[in-house]
Amino acid sequence: MLKRFLAVITLGVVAFTAQAADYQVLSKPGRIDKPGMIEVREFFWYGCPHCYHLEPYMATWLKTKPADVNFVRTPAAMNPVWEQNARAFYTAETLGIMEKTHGPLFQAINVGQQRLFDKESLVRFYSGFGANSANFNSLYNSFAVSGKVAQSKALAQHYALDGVPAVIVNGKYLIKGSDAKVTKVINELIAKERLLLAKKK
């Protein structure tokens, strides 16, 4: 049953996005975390093949990210399965191991075909990167992690997302795609927002 459910979810992800990046102006802009900075927020799910395909381009882009840009990874929690990975992401972030586990988890699921979609399997995965199982378990459903998951859900609803990957620039623009054009569009929109901010000063 779970296998069929995951297959349906994956097909939904495949149907959502094209390979070529495109963007749309959002009818309902959202608030950004750090006013005065240009926000780039990436919504993703570790089990999404398109998100996995986009990840190397985002990782390369991050190496030269402008100082006036605040990048926010946001694990989508748009259904019960995705929520498990979102909880694990925020738990790992709290434990200070998110950066070193982000790429390997994508790799383990999409290349290694490991089914890391529930608490037990995720605890085992993160323990391989130094996470204490007891600490991970206690944080997984904690108030702090639950609050971040709730925020992720609220943002996805606000931006009317129906799949991933999705990149939101400064709360105003939604970029869809999974290739190098995504970061090209991100840079173009950053430049656009930078000009608007300069005019306000």
C-alpha positions in Angstrom: 0.0 0.0 0.0 2.8 2.4 0.9 4.6 1.5 -2.3 1.6 2.4 -4.4 1.1 5.6 -2.4 4.7 6.7 -2.9 4.4 5.9 -6.6 1.4 8.1 -6.9 3.2 10.9 -5.1 6.3 10.6 -7.3 4.1 10.7 -10.5 2.5 13.8 -9.1 5.9 15.4 -8.8 7.0 14.4 -12.3 3.8 15.9 -13.7 4.3 19.2 -11.8 7.5 20.3 -13.3 9.2 20.7 -16.7 12.9 20.6 -17.2 13.2 24.2 -18.4 13.0 26.8 -15.8 10.2 29.4 -15.9 8.7 31.8 -13.4 5.4 33.5 -12.6 4.6 36.6 -10.6 2.7 35.6 -7.5 -0.7 37.2 -6.9 -0.2 37.0 -3.1 3.4 38.0 -2.2 4.6 36.4 1.1 6.6 37.8 4.0 10.4 37.2 4.0 12.5 36.2 6.9 15.0 39.0 6.8 13.7 42.3 5.6 16.3 44.3 3.7 17.8 41.1 2.2 16.6 39.4 -1.0 15.2 36.0 -0.1 15.6 32.8 -2.2 13.5 30.0 -0.7 13.7 26.5 -2.1 10.8 24.0 -1.5 11.9 20.4 -2.0 11.2 16.8 -1.0 14.1 14.3 -0.7 12.1 11.6 -2.6 11.5 13.9 -5.6 13.7 13.0 -8.6 13.4 16.5 -10.0 14.6 18.0 -6.7 17.5 15.6 -6.8 18.3 16.8 -10.3 18.2 20.4 -9.3 20.3 20.0 -6.1 23.8 20.1 -7.8 22.9 23.4 -9.6 21.6 24.9 -6.3 24.8 23.7 -4.5 27.0 25.4 -7.2 24.9 28.6 -7.0 25.3 28.7 -3.2 29.1 28.8 -3.5 28.8 32.3 -5.1 25.6 33.5 -3.5 25.6 37.3 -3.1 26.0 38.7 0.4 22.6 40.5 0.2 20.7 37.2 -0.5 19.2 35.1 2.3 18.8 31.5 1.1 16.3 29.3 2.9 15.8 25.6 2.4 12.2 24.6 3.1 11.3 20.9 3.1 7.8 20.6 1.7 5.4 18.9 4.1 2.5 18.8 1.7 1.3 15.2 2.6 2.0 12.8 5.5 5.0 11.1 3.8 6.7 14.3 2.9 6.1 15.6 6.4 8.3 12.8 7.8 11.3 14.0 5.8 10.5 17.6 6.8 10.6 16.7 10.4 13.9 14.9 9.9 15.3 17.9 8.1 14.5 20.3 10.9 15.7 17.8 13.5 19.0 17.5 11.7 19.2 21.3 11.5 18.6 21.6 15.2 21.4 19.1 15.8 23.7 21.0 13.5 24.2 18.1 11.0 21.8 19.2 8.2 24.5 20.6 5.9 26.5 17.3 5.9 23.5 15.1 5.5 21.5 17.1 2.9 23.3 15.7 -0.2 23.8 12.2 1.2 20.1 11.8 1.9 19.2 12.9 -1.6 21.7 10.4 -2.9 20.6 7.5 -0.6 17.0 7.8 -1.7 17.3 8.7 -5.4 20.4 6.6 -6.3 20.6 4.1 -3.5 16.9 3.4 -3.7 16.7 3.5 0.1 13.1 4.0 1.5 13.9 6.7 4.0 10.3 7.9 4.5 9.5 7.2 8.1 10.8 8.0 11.5 12.6 4.7 12.2 14.5 4.6 8.9 15.4 8.3 9.2 16.8 7.8 12.7 19.0 5.0 11.4 20.2 7.2 8.5 21.1 10.2 10.6 22.7 8.1 13.3 25.3 7.2 10.7 26.2 10.9 10.7 26.7 11.2 14.4 23.2 11.9 15.5 22.3 10.5 18.9 19.2 8.3 18.4 17.6 9.4 21.7 18.1 13.1 21.0 16.9 12.7 17.4 13.7 10.9 18.6 13.0 13.5 21.3 13.4 16.4 18.8 11.5 14.7 15.9 8.0 15.5 17.3 9.1 18.4 19.6 7.3 21.7 19.8 10.1 23.5 18.0 10.3 21.1 15.0 6.5 20.9 14.8 6.4 24.7 14.6 8.8 24.7 11.7 6.8 22.0 9.9 3.6 24.0 10.4 5.3 27.1 8.9 6.4 25.1 5.9 2.8 23.9 5.4 1.5 27.4 5.7 4.0 28.9 3.3 3.2 26.2 0.7 -0.5 26.9 1.0 0.1 30.7 0.8 2.1 30.3 -2.4 -0.5 27.8 -3.7 2.2 25.2 -4.4 1.1 22.0 -6.0 4.4 20.3 -6.2 8.2 20.6 -6.0 10.8 21.7 -6.7 9.7 25.3 -6.3 11.9 28.3 -5.7 10.4 31.6 -4.4 12.4 34.7 -4.9 11.7 37.5 -2.4 8.2 36.3 -1.8 7.1 37.5 -5.2 8.2 35.1 -7.9 7.7 31.3 -8.3 10.3 29.4 -10.3 9.6 25.9 -11.6 12.2 23.7 -13.2 15.0 21.3 -12.4 17.9 22.3 -14.6 20.7 25.0 -14.8 18.1 27.6 -16.0 16.7 27.7 -12.5 19.7 29.4 -11.1 19.9 31.7 -14.1 16.4 32.9 -13.5 17.1 33.2 -9.8 20.0 35.6 -10.6 17.9 37.6 -13.0 15.2 38.1 -10.4 17.7 38.9 -7.7 19.1 41.7 -9.9 15.5 42.9 -10.5 14.8 43.0 -6.8 18.1 44.7 -6.0 17.2 47.6 -8.4 13.8 47.9 -6.7 15.3 48.0 -3.3 17.9 50.6 -4.4 15.1 52.9 -5.6 13.4 52.8 -2.3 16.5 54.0 -0.4 
